[in-house]
Amino acid sequence: MRFPVPQHVKNFELPCFEFNLDTLNEEACSLVGHGQQLPEVVIVDKQTLASITTDIEPSRIELHPIFNVPWLPEEVMRHVLIHEHIHLLIQPREVEDGVTKDHPPEFWDVERKLSPFARPAWYWMRQEWGDLLVRKEKEEKTIVKRIWKKRRRESLVFRTKMYLEAEVFPIPESTFSWQNALQAFEYEPDIDPLF
């Protein structure tokens, strides 16, 4: 006999980051100061890039597996966690014509104050994952296309071949670094890193 799996129970991946995810989560929680219980952070295969689920105790920040690579810059994850923690501080509200926004204007004001590297973090994600990210404005979320695993494999095969032919060792895991993202904003601070 099979029993239905509750909606909040999913298969999680073990993180393979070079930084401590729990420490970053605690730091983001402390920085935002929402006064709620520390949410758990999980990596789960779903379409949304990142989200926070508040209908369970404790709340849960859910990250897409596309993040789960050892070369992910710590600053990118720091920004994502700060963003999700701000959702516990600033609730969705009606902003105009009966439209409720998950990200009302004050949300972005707080994010700019608490996450100074938000724009370079988004720029890094856009450069690293390219057209795999799709912004859904009406739903106020970013989704990851289902072909992301295939593209990642193809990209790794291509980069490996390219570096082997050029006799570059060790082969870099990523071609776009956090320093590249910061430099892009140093030279062009007004570029829009989003979509």
C-alpha positions in Angstrom: 0.0 0.0 0.0 1.3 3.5 -0.9 0.7 6.5 1.2 0.6 10.0 -0.3 3.7 12.0 0.6 2.8 15.3 2.3 3.4 18.4 0.2 6.2 19.7 2.4 8.2 16.5 2.3 10.7 16.4 -0.6 14.0 14.9 -1.5 16.9 17.2 -0.5 20.4 17.3 -1.9 23.5 17.5 0.3 25.3 20.9 -0.3 28.7 20.8 -1.9 29.7 24.4 -1.3 33.1 25.5 -0.1 31.5 27.6 2.6 29.3 26.8 5.5 25.7 27.2 4.5 24.4 27.1 8.1 26.7 29.9 9.2 25.6 32.1 6.3 22.0 31.4 7.1 22.6 32.4 10.8 24.4 35.5 9.7 21.5 36.5 7.3 19.0 35.9 10.0 20.9 38.0 12.5 21.5 40.8 9.9 17.8 41.0 8.8 16.6 40.7 12.4 13.1 39.5 11.7 12.8 38.0 15.2 11.4 34.6 13.9 12.9 31.1 14.3 15.9 30.4 12.1 14.6 28.8 8.9 16.2 25.7 7.6 17.9 25.8 4.2 17.5 23.0 1.8 18.5 22.2 -1.8 15.5 20.7 -3.6 14.7 20.0 -7.2 11.9 22.5 -8.2 11.6 25.1 -10.8 11.9 28.2 -8.7 15.5 29.6 -8.2 14.9 30.3 -4.5 11.9 30.7 -2.2 10.9 30.6 1.4 8.1 28.4 2.7 6.4 29.9 5.8 3.5 27.5 6.2 5.6 25.0 8.1 7.6 25.3 11.3 10.3 26.2 11.1 10.1 28.1 7.8 12.2 26.7 5.0 14.4 28.4 2.4 14.4 26.2 -0.7 17.2 26.6 -3.2 17.3 25.1 -6.7 20.1 22.5 -7.3 21.6 24.8 -9.9 23.2 26.6 -6.9 24.8 23.3 -5.7 28.3 23.7 -7.2 31.6 24.1 -5.3 32.5 27.2 -7.3 29.4 29.2 -6.2 30.7 32.5 -4.7 29.8 32.8 -1.0 28.6 36.4 -1.7 26.0 35.1 -4.2 24.6 32.7 -1.5 24.8 35.4 1.1 22.6 37.7 -1.0 20.1 34.9 -1.8 19.7 34.1 1.9 19.4 37.8 2.9 16.7 38.2 0.3 14.7 35.2 1.5 15.0 36.3 5.2 13.7 39.7 4.3 10.4 38.0 3.3 10.0 37.1 7.0 10.4 40.8 7.9 8.3 42.4 5.2 5.1 40.6 4.4 3.3 40.8 1.0 0.9 43.7 0.8 -1.5 45.4 -1.6 0.4 48.2 -3.4 -1.9 49.4 -6.2 -5.2 48.7 -7.7 -5.8 45.7 -5.5 -2.6 44.0 -6.6 -0.7 42.2 -3.8 3.1 42.2 -4.1 5.5 39.8 -2.5 8.1 42.4 -3.0 6.6 45.8 -2.1 8.8 48.9 -2.6 10.0 48.8 1.0 11.3 45.3 0.4 13.7 46.5 -2.2 14.7 49.4 0.1 15.7 47.0 2.9 17.5 44.7 0.5 19.6 47.6 -0.9 20.5 48.5 2.7 21.3 45.0 3.9 22.7 43.4 0.7 25.1 45.8 -1.0 26.2 43.0 -3.4 22.7 42.2 -4.7 23.4 43.6 -8.2 26.8 41.9 -8.7 25.2 38.6 -7.3 22.4 38.7 -9.8 25.0 39.7 -12.5 27.1 36.6 -11.6 24.1 34.3 -11.8 23.1 35.7 -15.1 26.6 35.3 -16.5 27.0 31.8 -15.1 23.6 30.4 -16.0 22.7 32.6 -19.0 19.4 31.8 -20.6 18.6 29.1 -18.1 17.0 31.7 -15.9 13.6 33.1 -16.7 12.0 36.0 -14.8 8.3 35.7 -14.3 7.3 39.3 -13.5 3.7 38.7 -12.7 4.5 35.9 -10.2 7.5 37.8 -8.9 9.9 34.9 -9.2 12.8 33.5 -11.3 12.5 30.0 -12.6 15.2 27.6 -13.9 14.5 25.9 -17.2 14.2 22.2 -17.0 17.1 21.7 -19.4 19.6 23.1 -16.9 21.3 19.7 -16.1 21.9 18.9 -19.8 23.3 22.4 -20.4 25.6 22.2 -17.4 27.0 18.8 -18.7 27.5 20.3 -22.2 29.2 23.3 -20.8 31.6 21.3 -18.6 32.4 19.0 -21.6 33.1 22.1 -23.8 35.2 23.9 -21.2 37.2 20.7 -20.4 38.0 20.1 -24.1 38.9 23.8 -24.6 41.3 23.9 -21.6 42.8 20.5 -22.5 43.5 21.7 -26.0 45.1 24.9 -24.7 47.1 22.8 -22.1 45.7 24.9 -19.2 45.8 23.0 -15.9 44.1 22.7 -13.6 40.9 23.2 -15.5 38.8 25.9 -14.0 35.3 24.9 -12.9 33.7 28.2 -13.8 34.7 30.8 -16.4 33.0 33.7 -14.6 34.3 34.7 -11.2 32.9 36.8 -8.4 35.7 39.3 -9.2 34.4 39.5 -12.8 31.0 40.5 -11.4 32.4 43.1 -9.1 34.6 44.6 -11.9 31.6 44.8 -14.2 29.9 47.1 -11.7 33.0 49.1 -11.1 33.2 50.0 -14.7 29.4 50.1 -15.5 27.6 50.7 -12.2 24.3 51.4 -14.0 24.0 48.2 -15.9 20.9 46.2 -15.2 22.0 42.7 -14.1 18.5 41.3 -14.3 16.6 40.2 -17.4 
